[in-house]
C-alpha cells in the first residue's frame, strides 16, 4: 500500500531536496538544467533564502523518503528584501559577483536578479505584503498536493495576522495559472512587468 505524502515543516536536512526541486521546476514548471547548468544558481535566488531567513513559513511535501515539493515565502516582502541584502546576499558574492555590464546569457540575467532584491518591492503589491514560491516535482503535480501545501502556508500567514499574499509567475506557464485561479488568486495589474504576471489573494 502506497503511503500518501505528508505536508510538514521544512528541516535543515531537506536542503539538498529543496535545491533539487527548485532546479527541476525552475523553467516554467519544468527542468531548468539545460538553461542554468550551475545547480546552485536558481535555488540561491528563489528557494534557499526563504528557508534560511523565514523557516517558520517553509513547508515540504514528504513522500516518506525525501521532500518532493515545497512552499516557502515571507510574511513581509519589504523586511525580507532588507534581510536578503544584509544577511543572504553577502554569502553569494564570491561565487556570483555582480555584473558590470548588461547580461548576455540566461545565467547572467539571473545573477542580475540576485543582486537586485529591491525589484520585489512594488507599490502595486503593497496591499499584499507576503509573497510565496511553490514547486512540486512533476510526478507529484495535479494530485491535490499543491492545495495542501498552500493551505499550510496560508494558515501560517493567518496565524501571523498577515492579511494578503502575492506571487509572481511567468505568464506563459498556463498550468500554474490554472492552479492559482482555482486557489482563489486574482491578477494584480503591474505596469511594465514584462513576462511576469502578479497574482494575489487574502489569506482568509
C-alpha positions as CSV (number, residue, x, y, z in Angstrom):
1,X,0.0,0.0,0.0
2,X,1.4,3.4,-1.0
3,X,1.6,5.9,1.8
4,X,0.2,9.3,0.9
5,X,2.8,12.1,1.1
6,X,2.6,14.3,4.1
7,X,3.0,18.1,4.5
8,X,5.4,19.1,7.3
9,X,7.6,22.0,8.3
10,X,10.9,22.3,6.4
11,X,14.0,20.9,8.2
12,X,17.7,21.8,7.5
13,X,18.3,18.2,6.3
14,X,15.8,18.9,3.4
15,X,18.3,21.4,1.9
16,X,19.5,19.1,-0.9
17,X,16.0,18.1,-1.8
18,X,14.9,21.7,-1.8
19,X,17.7,22.6,-4.3
20,X,16.8,19.7,-6.5
21,X,13.1,20.5,-6.6
22,X,13.9,24.1,-7.5
23,X,16.2,23.2,-10.3
24,X,13.8,20.6,-11.7
25,X,10.9,23.1,-11.8
26,X,12.6,26.4,-12.5
27,X,11.8,26.6,-16.2
28,X,8.1,27.2,-16.4
29,X,7.5,24.4,-14.0
30,X,9.9,22.0,-15.7
31,X,13.6,21.1,-15.6
32,X,16.0,24.1,-15.9
33,X,19.3,22.2,-16.1
34,X,19.7,22.8,-19.8
35,X,19.4,26.5,-19.3
36,X,21.1,27.1,-16.0
37,X,23.9,24.5,-15.7
38,X,25.0,25.8,-12.3
39,X,22.7,23.9,-10.0
40,X,23.2,26.3,-7.1
41,X,22.1,29.4,-9.0
42,X,18.3,29.2,-9.1
43,X,17.9,27.8,-5.6
44,X,20.1,30.5,-4.2
45,X,17.6,33.1,-5.5
46,X,14.2,31.5,-5.3
47,X,14.3,28.9,-2.5
48,X,17.2,28.8,-0.1
49,X,17.0,32.4,1.2
50,X,13.4,31.9,2.3
51,X,14.2,28.6,4.1
52,X,17.1,30.3,5.9
53,X,15.6,33.7,6.7
54,X,11.9,32.6,7.4
55,X,11.9,28.8,8.2
56,X,8.6,29.2,10.0
57,X,7.0,29.8,6.6
58,X,8.7,26.9,4.8
59,X,6.8,23.6,4.3
60,X,7.6,20.5,2.3
61,X,5.7,17.6,0.8
62,X,7.4,14.4,2.1
63,X,6.9,11.1,0.2
64,X,8.3,9.1,3.1
65,X,11.9,9.2,1.7
66,X,12.5,12.8,0.9
67,X,10.9,16.2,0.1
68,X,9.2,16.2,-3.3
69,X,7.6,19.6,-3.1
70,X,7.8,22.8,-1.1
71,X,6.1,26.1,-0.4
72,X,8.0,28.9,1.2
73,X,8.0,32.7,1.3
74,X,7.9,35.7,3.5
75,X,5.3,37.4,5.6
76,X,6.7,40.9,4.9
77,X,8.3,41.5,1.5
78,X,9.9,44.8,2.4
79,X,11.6,43.4,5.5
80,X,12.6,40.3,3.6
81,X,14.4,42.3,1.0
82,X,16.3,44.2,3.6
83,X,17.4,40.9,5.3
84,X,18.2,39.3,2.0
85,X,20.6,42.2,1.1
86,X,22.2,42.3,4.6
87,X,22.3,38.6,5.5
88,X,21.9,36.4,2.5
89,X,23.5,38.2,-0.5
90,X,27.0,38.6,1.1
91,X,27.2,34.8,1.1
92,X,26.8,34.7,-2.7
93,X,29.1,37.5,-3.8
94,X,32.2,35.4,-4.2
95,X,30.5,32.8,-6.3
96,X,28.2,35.2,-8.2
97,X,29.9,38.6,-8.4
98,X,27.6,41.4,-9.6
99,X,27.9,42.2,-13.3
100,X,29.5,45.3,-14.6
101,X,27.6,45.2,-17.9
102,X,24.3,44.1,-19.4
103,X,23.6,40.4,-19.1
104,X,24.3,38.3,-22.1
105,X,23.1,34.8,-21.1
106,X,20.2,33.4,-19.1
107,X,22.6,32.8,-16.2
108,X,23.8,36.4,-16.2
109,X,20.2,37.5,-16.3
110,X,19.5,35.5,-13.1
111,X,22.7,36.9,-11.4
112,X,21.3,40.3,-12.2
113,X,18.1,39.5,-10.4
114,X,20.1,38.0,-7.5
115,X,21.8,41.3,-6.9
116,X,18.6,43.4,-7.2
117,X,16.2,42.1,-4.5
118,X,14.6,45.6,-4.4
119,X,12.8,44.6,-7.6
120,X,10.4,42.7,-5.4
121,X,9.1,45.9,-3.7
122,X,6.4,47.3,-6.0
123,X,3.8,49.9,-5.0
124,X,1.0,47.8,-6.6
125,X,1.8,44.9,-4.3
126,X,1.8,46.9,-1.0
127,X,-1.6,45.6,-0.1
128,X,-0.4,42.1,-0.3
129,X,2.7,42.2,1.9
130,X,3.5,38.5,1.9
131,X,4.8,36.5,-1.1
132,X,5.4,32.9,-1.8
133,X,7.0,30.3,-4.1
134,X,5.6,26.8,-4.5
135,X,7.1,23.9,-6.5
136,X,6.3,20.2,-6.9
137,X,8.3,17.6,-8.8
138,X,6.3,16.5,-11.9
139,X,5.3,13.1,-10.6
140,X,3.5,14.8,-7.6
141,X,1.7,17.5,-9.6
142,X,-2.0,17.6,-10.3
143,X,-2.8,15.3,-7.3
144,X,-4.0,17.8,-4.8
145,X,-0.7,18.2,-3.1
146,X,-0.3,21.8,-4.2
147,X,-3.5,22.8,-2.4
148,X,-2.3,21.0,0.7
149,X,0.9,23.0,0.7
150,X,-0.9,26.2,0.0
151,X,-3.3,25.5,2.9
152,X,-0.4,25.1,5.3
153,X,1.3,28.3,4.1
154,X,-1.9,30.4,4.2
155,X,-2.7,29.0,7.7
156,X,0.7,30.1,8.9
157,X,0.1,33.6,7.5
158,X,-3.3,33.9,9.1
159,X,-1.8,32.9,12.5
160,X,0.7,35.7,12.0
161,X,-2.1,38.1,11.1
162,X,-0.8,38.8,7.6
163,X,-3.8,39.9,5.6
164,X,-2.8,39.1,2.0
165,X,-0.2,37.4,-0.1
166,X,1.1,37.7,-3.7
167,X,3.3,35.8,-6.1
168,X,4.9,36.4,-9.5
169,X,4.7,33.8,-12.2
170,X,5.9,33.5,-15.8
171,X,2.9,34.4,-17.8
172,X,3.3,31.5,-20.3
173,X,3.0,28.9,-17.5
174,X,-0.6,28.2,-18.1
175,X,-0.8,25.2,-15.9
176,X,0.4,27.2,-12.9
177,X,-2.0,30.0,-13.7
178,X,-4.9,27.5,-13.7
179,X,-3.8,26.2,-10.3
180,X,-3.6,29.7,-8.8
181,X,-7.0,30.6,-10.2
182,X,-8.5,27.5,-8.5
183,X,-6.8,28.6,-5.3
184,X,-8.6,32.0,-5.4
185,X,-5.8,34.2,-6.7
186,X,-6.6,37.2,-8.8
187,X,-4.4,39.2,-11.1
188,X,-2.8,42.4,-9.7
189,X,-2.1,44.9,-12.6
190,X,1.6,45.9,-12.5
191,X,2.7,48.1,-15.4
192,X,5.8,47.1,-17.4
193,X,6.1,43.7,-15.7
194,X,7.4,42.0,-18.8
195,X,6.9,38.3,-18.9
196,X,5.7,38.2,-15.2
197,X,2.1,38.1,-14.1
198,X,1.4,39.1,-10.5
199,X,-1.4,37.4,-8.6
200,X,-2.7,37.9,-5.1
201,X,-5.4,36.9,-2.6
202,X,-6.4,37.4,1.0
203,X,-5.1,34.8,3.5
204,X,-8.5,34.2,4.9
